Each structure stands twice: as structure tokens, then as C-alpha cells.
Amino acid sequence: MNIKYLLITSLLSITTLFAAAQTTNVANPNIDRGYIVKTGDIAPADFELVLNDGTKTSLKQLRGKVVVLQFTASWCSVCREEMPHLEKEIWQAYKDKGLVLIGVDRDEPLEKVQGFHQVMNINYPLALDPGADIFGRFANKKSGVTRNVVIDRDGKMVYLTRLYDKQEFASMVKAVDALVNNKTASIN
């Protein structure tokens, strides 16, 4: 083998890896990004959500409403950046229109979750997720938080986010608006 062949092969490999990395970073709700579910699937509903105020609910009980599950944790700086936007652009805008937003706090005790809720100055509830078992129904447990799962009135997942990307967040808000107002959601 000659040097020229090795250089060309190496460049092709690097180009392929770079293209794959670019593809996985595009704000596209159907790209994996650690999820074990995908849009179009019925959301796992075999769990109960215990909220920071002690009340309980479940996705089964919330059928008929548009639901946004925000996977979060107090130690997550990106979550903290996104939460004021969720409060204003999702919760305050749609809470009286059939939308439920619940932050699912990954594996932290009640006292920590209650303090986090207060410090973040949010009004939407946080749910406890001991052992990240709820998180594990949606994403690989080794994956990170700062995720939103948008679920339609029939329990179908229609939008998945990862990290806080302003463009992806704006697209999610449009999808939520369409669902809440019974329009066809454009997810692109």
C-alpha cells in the first residue's frame, strides 16, 4: 500500500464520521440521541408520577390532554437554562388549553426536588423519578437529561428533544400549539 491510498482512505473515513456527527446534531425529532422510543410510538404508560406536592398522576389518567414530560435534574445546567422557557412559552401559554407539563426529576430525593422547584421559580410540577426508572422507559439510562417528550391526546409521542437548542425548542412550541389548538402539527 502506498501513502496516497492510506491518505485517501483516512480522509474518506474522517469525512464519513464527520457527516454522521453532523446528522446526529441536526434538530430533528426522529434522530435517536439516546432515546429508546421514537415519534409515532405510543408513550410508555406503565408508571405513576408522584409530584413534588405529593399528588399522583399517570399518563393513563392524562389521556385526552396534550402532555409534555421534561426530563430534568437540579445539577443540570442546560435544564436550568431551558426551564424558564418551558415555564413561559409552554406552561403559561397553554396550561388553560388542555396541556399538562411535568418535569420528571432524575433520581433526586423529594427535599432536593422541592428546593429545585422553588429556586427555579416555576409553576409547573416536578415529579420524582427514583432510580431514573421513568427516564429509562424513554431513553437509555446512560443518556443525559434535558429532554422533552411531547405526547398527543391519544398517548402518541409526536416530538422528542435533546438538550436546549433554540431552533428545536421553537419547533417544539409550534408542535405543541398545533396539538393544543387541534391543528396539524408541522414538526420540521
PEBELBEL-V848990 format. One record per residue. N is the residue number from 1. PSI is psi in whole degrees, -180 to 180 (* if undefined). Layout:
n: {N,N}
psi: {PSI,PSI}
This chain:
n: {1,2,3,4,5,6,7,8,9,10,11,12,13,14,15,16,17,18,19,20,21,22,23,24,25,26,27,28,29,30,31,32,33,34,35,36,37,38,39,40,41,42,43,44,45,46,47,48,49,50,51,52,53,54,55,56,57,58,59,60,61,62,63,64,65,66,67,68,69,70,71,72,73,74,75,76,77,78,79,80,81,82,83,84,85,86,87,88,89,90,91,92,93,94,95,96,97,98,99,100,101,102,103,104,105,106,107,108,109,110,111,112,113,114,115,116,117,118,119,120,121,122,123,124,125,126,127,128,129,130,131,132,133,134,135,136,137,138,139,140,141,142,143,144,145,146,147,148,149,150,151,152,153,154,155,156,157,158,159,160,161,162,163,164,165,166,167,168,169,170,171,172,173,174,175,176,177,178,179,180,181,182,183,184,185,186,187,188}
psi: {144,168,-41,-44,-45,-40,-45,-45,-43,-44,-42,-42,-45,-43,-43,-46,-42,-44,-41,-41,-41,-42,-41,-12,-5,141,81,120,-13,0,141,-67,34,-7,148,2,170,162,145,-22,154,134,139,136,20,45,161,142,117,114,162,-16,5,-14,161,148,179,164,-32,-43,-26,1,142,-10,156,129,136,120,123,115,124,176,151,-28,-4,110,-35,-38,-45,-34,-39,-33,-42,-32,-40,-43,-51,-50,-19,-64,-57,-34,-29,0,-28,12,25,17,142,127,124,124,130,106,121,107,44,150,161,-46,-41,-43,-42,-41,-42,-45,-45,-47,-38,-11,47,156,-21,149,157,144,151,145,70,133,8,33,-37,-47,-44,-13,-16,-34,159,130,-20,-8,162,166,-164,71,147,137,117,127,130,179,-22,2,9,136,126,-12,136,131,164,130,-175,105,122,-41,-45,-40,-45,-39,-38,-41,-41,-41,-43,-45,-45,-42,-47,-38,15,41,166,122,128,116,-3,*}
